Amino acid sequence: MQSQDVAQRPAPSSPAGPVVDVEQAEAALVEHYPRLVRLAYLVLPPGVGRSRRVVTAHALTQRALPRNRTPAPVIPAQSTGRDGDPGYALVRLQVLRTALEAGLPLRRKAWPKRSQLPPLLPQVWGLKLFPRSGGADELALDQRLSTLSGPARAAYALRGLERLADDGARKVLTAAGVADPDGALLEADGVPAQYGLLDSPEFDPCSLQARPTDLMRRRQHLKAALAAGAALLVCGALLGLPGEGWGPDGAAAPPYARNPAAQAALDPAKLTRVDPAAWQSSARTDFSVWPARGDLTGDSALLRRALAVWARPGERVQVSATPGTLSGGPAGPPQLLYAGTVDAAHVVILYDGLRLARYAEPKDGTQGAALDFARVDGAGRAEAGAVVLGRTDGNVRYLTAPWVSKAGERDLLKPGSGAMDLALTDGVTAPLASPALRSGPCTSWNVLQLADGKRTRLLSDLGELVPARLTSGRPGSPGEASGAAALRTWQPYACSLGTVRSAGVRSVNAWAFNEQPLPDASGSAAWVCTRAETWRGGGARVLAQFHTPGGRYGAVAAKAENVPACGARDPHVLAGVLWKSEAGTWYLLAAGSRRTASIRATGGINGSARSSLLTVPGEQGARAELKGTLRDGRSLGGLR
């Protein structure tokens, strides 16, 4: 298909632009290297495998550097950040041209182009490299893009990644040698315009995961190489894995270690299954007392594939793990929490006492699988309320704890609108809109509301296997975020949850630590600190946010990571912001927690106050350093 659309004639000569020397082109290539590699990765044919696409994308981008001074084409650059840079336009065109050439079929009577051959550099021996896995939306988009021709994938990438209008994309495609750019644009229209997903880790060849190659096959090749020479080793290393359809172990790699504990962990008959009423009498209320649910709990073949892939994920398995979570196989037989059909996939959820593992394979029997890990050690009743079963078309479906009696969907941006009931079927919720993978402006933030006896809890999907618990109140003794006052506190800051997506977050607390009268008598502004705690303990993220009357969203005044501020160990915080009154006067507004006795500002703005609030006239762009003193005499630094 691509051979009919790409480079059947010499690339048309585009109007000559400014002459670009090698140094200028190198500077553009180095500065924008991640985006250029991502562009090449999107355009390359998906049939060569993700690992080969990664290496080839890097090779083509590195070879885009011209050998001498070259006229830049007069074609549009991206609308933000690179507009007017002829060096970027030149290297981008070369990357696009060679990526399209790489998809052309080899011809018997013509020498192959360099881009059609496996790259000599870069090479990584003994490892397979592939991008980190995204969510279901990214996987679906990748599958849709794989059905397009090379020019159509290029058109989609130029629209979404480079933000080019159709006229600009048409000019770039023409300059790259595409014979029918209008046809490529028309074919690209067949894929939904989910351009925000192109910035996800799924399509990032610079943020990679590593797995060993087939170890037994590698050993065999090494023995053959000793007998036949170095040439046979090179050829053998390029051989693909044979076979079609599901084998006994599905998408798992061939076994490379066997011992009694490992074998027991792979036996579906030895999976731990908990009695459905165990949680009512157990001293523990966490994932260890969840019963096995789903319509496929008796499917031994599915369970065997899930266990085998967990122990030995093959190259067709997309593996993801929350930060700080090990992805190795279980030490012994894990506990089965769920095995059933979820939308278009068969899903298995397993628990080994420290981690949750979610295995998903296409329901139609096609090859490929996904394996997701989440760390849940130390989870209590509040954190073990729900697990993500799957995400489809922007919606998420949960498996809830056996003690959950009712589920609902609530928009944090509309605290007074109430919650919409969600149907529960054997613990599985109806689909609800997920804000985790949404692109574009934040106009809503839907969360899961669970009724647990007399308690109501809110959980937010942050793009991981376990949703984050939302709380509100003073650090050390926060309450659930489901009350009326807590919902009003969270309303202006709900969209800030997007800053902690895919960070392994366990819970997020919002604490209204002070309220400050505005100097123009237009009311009082609220100071709120949000702190995201992680499952691994480290990596907590803190935001001090400022909200003026009538504003829809809070403004981030200061942020920090791995600090005790605003947490149970140090429930104090100090932050400031430059604020412009309606009269046009600039002020430095600063606030500390209620136990702050005094605040001093130095540097670009000087002033002090013997209270937890400071208001000082300032100038636009001025920078000040804040220091406070607590009532017990301890010093308090500004959050940074």
N, C-alpha and C positions, 0 to 999 in steps of 0.2 A: 504493500500500500504506500509505504513511504517512498519507494523507488519511483513512483509516479509523480510525487509531489515535490521532491527536493533535489536540487542540483543536477538536473538532467542537462543543464546547459551551464556555461560559466556564470558565476555570480555576477549580476548586473553591476556595472560601475555606478556607484552613488556619487552625487556631486561632491567634489573635493572640498573639504573644510580646512581648518588650520592644520599645519604640519605638526605632528606630535613626535618629539624625540623619545628615545628609549627611557630616559630617566623619568620623564613625565608619565609615560605609560606604566612604568614600574610603580611609581607612587600611587597611581589610580588602582592598579591591580592589588597592591598590598593593602591599601586603605579599605577597598570594597571586596576583599577576597572572599569573606563568608557569603556575601550575596551572590557573587559570580559563581561560586561552587554550587550554591543552592539552585541557581538557574540551570547550570549544566546538569545537575542531578534530576531536575524535573523534566528536562527535554530528552535525556538519554532513554533508550528503549528499556522497559521494565523487565523484559524477558531474560536479560543477562544475570539477574539476581541482584539483591540489594548490596552485597559486599562488593561485587564487581562494579556496580554503578558508582559506589562511593569512591573507589580508587580511580576509576576512569574520570569522574567529575573533577577530582583534584588534578589529575594529569592534564586534562584538556585546559583547565584554567591556568595552570602553570606554564603551558606551552603557548598561551595567548600573547605572551610578551613579544613584540616585534623585534627584529634583529637590527633595524636601523630606523632613521627618521621616516615616518609614514604619514601621508595625508589622512586626517580623520574624516570619516563620513559625516555628511550633514544630515544626521538623523536624530530624532528626539532622544534626550536623556530622561531619566526618571524625574517626576515632577518635584521631588523633595530631595535635597541634599546633593544631587549630582548634576543638576541642570546647568548646562553650559560647559561641562568638563569634557573637552574633546578626547582626553586620554581615556576616560571611562567609556565613552561611546565606542572608541576603537577596540578596546579589549573585550567589551561586552559583545560586539559584533563577531569577533573572532571566536569567542567561547560558544556563541549560539551556532555559528557556521559549522564548527568542528563537531559539536554535539549532534547536529542534524546529520552530518556525514557519518557519524558512528552508527546510526540506525540503518544505513543503506545496506542492501544485501551484497554479498561478495559475488563477483562475476568471474566466470572462467577465463575470459579473454582480456581481462584488464587487471593490472596490478592493484592490490587493495590500498586504500588510503591509510595513512598512519593512524588516523582516529578510529578506523575499523578494526585495528589489531589490539590485543591486550596490551595495556600500558607497561612499559619497562620500569618506569618510576612514576609515583612512589610504589613501594612494595613492602608488605608486612608479612614476614614468614611465621607460620605456625598459628596465626590468628585470623579470624574473620571479623571484619569491622562493619557495623551497620548502624544507622541512626537509631536514636531512642524512640520507643513506641509512643504514639499519641493515643487518642481515644477512638471510639467507634466512628465518629465523624471523619477523622483523618484517614482511618483505614478505608472507609467507604469512598472517600475522594480519591485515594491512591488507586483503588480498584477501577474507578470510573476513568481516571486519566490513562490507565494502562490499556484501555480500549481505543484510545485515540491514536491517530498517526503522529509521527514526530512533529511535523509542522503545526498540527492542532495543539499538541502539548506546548509547543513554543509560543503559540498565540495566547493560550491560557496563562502561561507564566508571565508573558509580557504585560498582559492586562492586570493580573493579580499581584505579581511580585514587583514589577517595574512601574505599575500604576499608569500605563500608557493607554491613551484613547485608541479607538480602532484605527484612526488614520495614522497615528504614530506607530502602532504595532505593524500595520501593513507596510510602512516604509522600512522598518527594521527587517521584517521577514523577506521583503524583496531584496534588500541589500545582502541578506544571508544566503540568497540563492534559491529561495522557495519559488517554484514555478507558479503556484496558484495561491497567493496569500489570502484572497477573498474566500476561497474554499476552506482554507485552514481556519479562518475566523468563524466561518459558518459552522464548521464541524465542532469547534470549541464551544459554540453556543449550546451544544447538547449536554454539557456538564454544568451543574448548578454553580453560580458565581459565589462560591464560598472562599473568597480570596483571603480572608483573615486566617484560614487554616494553613495557608502556605508558609506562614511564619512560625509554625509549630515545630517541635523537635522531630516529628515524623519525617519532615523534608529537610532536615539540617545535617548535611554531611560533615559538618565541623564539630558536632557534638555527638560522639560515637560511643557505642558499646562494643566490647570485645568478647569473643567466645573462641574456644579452641576449635581447630578444624577436626575432621573425623580422625580420631587418634589411631584406631586400628588400621584404617586405610593408609594413614601417613606412614605407619610402621612398615606396612607391606611395600609401599612405594620406596621407602629407604632401602629395604633389602634388594628390591629390583634395581635401584640405582647403583648399588655397589657392584652388581653383576653386569649391568648394561652401560653404565657411564652417566655422566652429568646430564647429557641430553635427554635421556629417558626420565630422569627425575623431574626436569622442567615440564615435559609433556604430561607426566602422570599427575603432577600437582594441579594441572588445569582440568582434569577430568571431573565431570559432575556426578552427583549421586544418581544412580538408576532407580527405576521403579515408579509406578503410578498408583494412586488410590491409597486407602488406609491399609497399612499392614497391622500385625497384632499390637504393635506399640505406637501406631499412628505416626505423628510428626516427630517422635523422639529420635535422637541420634543413636547410632549403634552402641550397644553396651561396651563399656571399657573397664568396669570393675565389678566384681561380684563377691559379696560376703553375706553372711546370714542376716545381718541387720538391714543391709541395703535391699536384699531380696524380700524381706518381710514388708518393707515400706512400699514395695511395688505390687503387693498382692491385694487386689480389691476385696478379697474375702476377709482380710484381717483389718480392714478399716474400722475405726472406733465409731459406734453408733450409740447415741445417748437416748434414754427413754424420754418420750415426750413430756412426762410430768416431772422429770428430774429437777428442773429449775425451781419447783414449788417447795422442795424440801432441802435443797442444797445450801450449804453455807456460802457458796460462791454464786455470784450472778454476773457471769461474763460469757464469753463465747464457748467456754468448756461445757456449758449446760444447754447449748442449743441442740435441738433434735435434728435428725436428717429429714429434709423435706424436698419436694419436687417429684415430678412424674417419671424420673429416670433413675431413682435410687437403686433399682434392681438391675440396671444395665451394666453388667460386668465388663463388657467390652469398652464402653465409654469410660468407666472408672479406671480401667487398666491403662487406657491411653493417657488420661489425665495424670496418673501417677508416674508413668514412664516419661512423659514430657517434662514434668516437674523435676525428675531426677536428671534427665538428659535432653534439654531442649535442642532441637535440630535447627538448621539454618532457615527453615520455613516458619519458625516460631518467633513471634514478636514478643519480646520479654521487656517488662517494665517493673520497676520497684521504687517505692518511696525512698527518699534519702535516708541513709542509715539502715536500710533493710537488706539482709543477705538474701541472695537468690539461689543458693544451693539447695540440693534435695533434702527431704526430711530425714531425720536420724532414725525414725521408726515409723510404724503405721500411724498416719494422721487421723484426725476426726473428720467425718463427713458431715457437712452442714447443709449442702444442697446439691442436687443433680437433677436438672430438668431443662425444658425448652423455654428459652427467653427470646421472644421475637424471632429472628432468623438464625439463632445460634443454639447449640447445646452447651450448657454451662455447668461447671462443677466447682464448688467452693469447698476448700479443705482448710483445716486448722491444725497446727502442730504444737500449740501451746505458747508460741512466740509470734507466729506470723499467720496471716491469712493468705491463701493462694487461690486465685481465680483462673480456671482454665476454660477457654471458649473455643469452639470449632464451628465452622459453618454447618448449618442444618442440612444443606443440600449435598453434603459429602465431598465437596471440593477440598483440595489440599490447603494447608495453612492453618495456623492456630495462634491464639494469643494467650500469654501467661503473665498475670499481674500479681505482685506481692505487696503486702502492707504489714508493717510492724504494729502489733497490738498488745505487746507485753505490758502488764499492769493495768489493762482496761478494766473498768468497773461497770456497774449497771448503766451509768449515764453514757459511757463511751461505746458500750457494746449494744447499742440500740438498733443499728441497721448496717447493712453492707450493700454496696452497689452490685446489682446483678448484671446490668448492661445499660449502654447508652445508644440510642438510635434516633436519628433525625432531630437532634437537639433536646431529646427527652431522656430522662434517667428513670430506671426502675430499681426498687430496693427490695431486699429480703430483710424483714424486721425480726426483732427478738421475740421469743415466745411469750414474753410478758407484756408486749404491746397490744393494747386492746382497740386502739383507734388511730388512724393516720389521716393527715390533712396536708394541704399545700397552702403556704402563706407567702405574700409578697412583703419583704421587709420595708420597701419604700412606701407601703400603704398600711401603716399600723392600725388604722381604724376600719379597714375593710373586712376583717375577719378571715378565718381559714376556710378553704374549700375542702370538703371531705374527699378522701381517696379510698377507693375500694381496696380491701385486703382479701386476698385469696390464698389460703394456706401460708400466710405471712408475707406474700408478695404483693407489693403495691401496684396500683395502676400507674402508668407513666405520668411524670410531671416534668414541666420545663426545667432544664438545668442551666444555671448561669455560668457554669465552669468553663465551657468551651465556646461560649458565644463571643462573636466579634462585633465591633461597632459600639455606639454609645450605650451607656448603662441606663436603661429606662425602667428596669425592674430587677429584683433579686429574689427569686423564689426559693424557699427553704422547705424542708420536711418537718412537719409538726407531728410529734408522737405523744399519745396519751399512755402513761405508765402508772396505773393506779390513780392516785390523786395528783400526780405530777404531770406536767406538760413540758416537753423538751423540744428545742429547735435544733436541727442539724442542717448544715449547708454542704452541698457538693462542691468540692474544690479540685475536681479532676482526678481524684484518687479512689482507691477501693473502699476506704472507710470515710464517711462524711465527718466534718468537724463539728464539735459541739459548740453552741453559742451561749455565752453567759453574759451577765451584766452585774456590776457592783464593785465594791472596794476589793482590791486584790487580797487574797487570803480567805475571803468569805463571800465569793460572788454567788448570785442566784441564777436560776434559769432565765433565759431571755424571752420567756413567753408571756410575762405579765405586761399590763398596759404601759406602766412607766418604763420598763425595759425596752419595749418595742418602740416607744417614742425616742428613747436614747439612741437606739440603733439606726433609726430611719435615715439621718443624713450621712451615715458612715457605712451603710451596707455595701456600697460599690467598692469601698476600699478593701473588701475581702478578695477582690481580684488580684491584689498585689501579693497574696500568699498562696496562689494556686500552685499545686504540684510541689509543695515544700514539706510534705510530711507533717501537716498540721493536725494536732490532736484537739485543741480547743482554742477559741478566740473570745476574749473578754473585753467588753466596752465599759469604761469607768469614767463617769462625768466628774472630773476632779476639781473643777472650779467654774465660776461664772463671773464674767467681767463686764461692768457697765461701759458702754462705748462713749468716747469723749464728745460726740456730737449729739448726745441725748437721743439717739435713735434706738434705744433699747439695750439689751445685754447680750453679749456673745457667750457661747458655751465652749468650754474646753473639755475635750474627751480624749482619753488615752485608750487605744486598742492594742492588746498584746496577744500575739499568736504563739501558743506553746506547741512544741513538736513532740512526736512520739519518742524521738531519740534523746530528748532532754536538751541538747544544744541547739543553736540556730534559732532561738526565739526572736521574733520580729516585733518591734514596738513602733507605733505611730502616735504622735501627739497631733490632734486635729482641732481645728478652730472653725466654729460655725456661727455666722451672723444671722440675725433675725431675717426671715424671708428667704434665705438662701436654701436651695434644694440639697446641696451637697456640702459636706465639710471640706475644708482645705487642710492639706498636710503641712503643719508648721515645722515638724522635726521628725526624724526617724532614726532608728538604731537597730543593731542586731547583736545578739549575745551580750546584753546588758541586763542587770537585775531590776532596772527602773520599771515602775508600773507593775511589778510582780509581787508574789507572796513574800519573797525575801527582802524586798525593798519597795514598800508601797508608797513611793514618792516619785514625783516627776516635776520638771521645770522646763518650760518651752516659751518661745516668743515668736512674734510675727510682725511684719511691717503691714500696716493697714491704712488705707486712704479713706478719709471721710467724704461725705457727699459735697462738702465745701471745697474739697481738693487738698486738704491738709494731711500730711503723712504723720503717722504715729508708730512708735514701737510699743506694742502691747505684749506683756509677758505675764504668765501666771504659773504658780506652783501649786502643789497639793495643799490642802487646808492647813496642814501643820507647818507650813513655811512661814517663818517669822519675818524675813526680809529678803529683798531682791536687789541686786546691783547690776547695772549694765555699763560696760566699758568698751572702748574701741571707737568705732564710727559714731556711736551714740552713747552719751553718758547720762546716767540718772540712777536714782535709788528710791526705794520705798520700804517702809517698815510694816509690811504686810505681805500677803501672798499674791498681791496684784501690783503690776507696775505699768504706768502709762506715761510715756515721754515723747515729746515732739521729735520727729526725725526727718530724714530725707529719703527720697526714692533711691533704692540701690545700696543704702548704707548697711554696714554689717556690724553687729555688736556681739560681745561675749557676755553671757549671763552667768551669774553666780548667786546662789541663795544660801540662806542659813535657816536650819530647822529650829523649832522651839527648844529642842534638847541641846542645841549648840553645834550639831553636826553640819558640815558643808554639803551643799547640793549643787551639782553642776548642771548646765543646760543639756538637754537631750541632744545627742549628735551621733 
